[in-house]
Amino acid sequence: MKSSERRLKLMLLLQKPGDKLTVDEIAKKFGVSRRTIFRDFNALQEINVPVTWDKYAGYGMMKGYKIPPLMFSEKELATIIVGLNFVKTQIDNGLTEDAEGVELKIKNVLPVELKDFMNSLSSKTIVDPFQKYSGIKREGGDWYVLASAISQQLRVEFVYESSKGESKTRKVDPYIIVYFEDHWNMIGRSHLRGDVRNFRLDRMKEVRILNEKYELKSKIDIEGLIFRSNEFEQKIIVVLDGAAVNRFKANLPAKIFKETKKKSKKLKVEFFFDNLDFINQWLLQFGDELRVEAPQELVEKRTALLKKMLNS
């Protein structure tokens, strides 16, 4: 880490509210010597950064002092560019516009040399080109309103349109929002059903935050919420060629609970899923690199779908 980058991070560290830090703690955090940290303190004092020291507590920053919020190294700026470019490729029109707004604000406060670096790298860093150049944009829902409600543990109310076109008013304790494949989802406890449900944001209308706090009996198990089981799930067993394993694991819309290596360099994978029609179509992308072993109903659906495709 360059000394300039370390000193910037040191200022940000000292600016955080809470306990002060000793020289030993700071040196350990940055992986440098005590002597190096003292040199950093001297450099900060030369540019009038008000570092404070208490012999019983340690080092901190004078209360009320704020450093400029947008000071990045080239590597940090490159990371931001990749993140913004990824967001701009998504089909959610609102997210795309927000990402463009964030990018514009960052460029307006950067020094000239970093602005030129950002412009150059941004135009030459392409994330998901097929989505970027051919994707259709649409509204993704009030994810920001829901995120705000989640952060405050407040209930929300909205009109929800089901896949059958039926609309009902729902009151929900929102727990998490999840972006999956091509749309946002909110997972929370439905007061209508009395249990945890998944709601697509693009089917939620008139979303409003209620002045009603909800309590959590324990810390939210995010993985458990996303991969929770239900009474409609069936165990799916497939056998994969080695070349397809990584692609399968990276994109499977379920949690694998068992893997078995076979002598032929193939891998048997087992997972649960509640929609055989959906998973049947999803599995087709692997062609003859994948064979369905169970359940028999899925094998039959796969055969029927392939015949329909050939005869259409």
Buried (B, 14 or more C-beta within 10 A) or exposed (E): EEEEBBBBBBBEBBBEEEEBBBBEBBBEEBEBEEEBBEBBBEBBEEEEBEBBEEEEEBBBBEEEBEEEEEBBBEEEBBEBBBEBBBBBBBBBEBBBEBBEEBBEEBEEEBEEEBBEBBEEBBEEEEBEEEBBEEBEEEEBBBBEBBBBBBEEBBBBBBEBBEEEEEEEEBBBBBBBBBBEEBBBBBBBBBEEEEEBBBBBBBBBEEBEBEEEEBEEEEEEEEEEBBBBEEEEBBEBBBBBBEEBBEEBEEEBBBBBEEEEEEEEEBBBBBBBBEEBEEBBEBBEEBEEBBBBBEBEEBBEBBEEBEEEEEEE
